């Protein structure tokens, strides 16, 4: 098992904090090398969020929050695929 930078942490900083210091709800490091690959987990999470977005009215206040979360998860998914986590 190895420790590596969490792609969700990196993606959240890139999307919301523009690379600067700020609030980040995700852990900075994660343990890898056991169980299901992280990219698979993130792909499933993105799929579920997209389904939730499809079932949510664009008049709902949560609609924009879901869109923002999908953007972060999609960026983390790309980082995880490149790093083969």
N, C-alpha and C positions, 0 to 999 in steps of 0.2 A: 504494500500500500504506500502510496506517495501523496504528498501534500502539494496542491497547486492552487493558483489563483482562481476563484470562482468566476465563471463567465457571466453569471447574472450580476455580480458586483461590478465587473468591468463594463458590461453593457449599460447598466444603470448610470454609471458615471459618465459614459460617453453620451448617452441620450439626454439625461436630465441635468447633470452637473457640468457639462461641457468640459470635462477633464479636470475641473477644479475641485477643491475640497468642499464637501457639503454632506448633507444627509444621505445615507445609503442604508436601506433596510436589509440588505443581504450581507452574509458573512464574507469576509475578504478571502479566506482560504477554505478549501474543502479537501477531504480525503478521497482519493481516487484509486481505482484498481480492484474494486470489489463490486459484484452485482451488475446490474444493468448499466450500460454506458450513459453518461450524463446527457449526451446529445439526444438519445432516445427518450429520456424523461422530459427534456425540454420540448422535443417535437410533439409529444403527447399533450403537454401543457398548452402549447400553442394551438393545437387542434381543438382542445376543449374550450379555450378562450374564444376562438373564432366561432364555435358553435353557440356559445353563450351570447356573443355579440350579434349573431344572426337572429337570435330569439329576443333581443332587447330592442325596444323602440328607441329611435334616435332622439326622442323627446325626454327620455329618462336621464336623470343626472349622472348615473353610473356609466352611461354609454361612452363618454369621453375617457373616463378612467380605464375602462376595458380596452379601448383603442390604444391608450398609452402603455398599458401593461403588455399588450400584444407586441408593440414595437420593441419594448425592452427584451421580451422573451425571444423574439425573432433575432435580435442582435446577439443575444447570448447563445442562441442555437448555432449561429454562424461561427462564433468564436470557439464553441465546444467542438464543432465539426473540424475546424482547422487544426485544433490542438489534439484531436482524436481522444477526447475525454469520455 
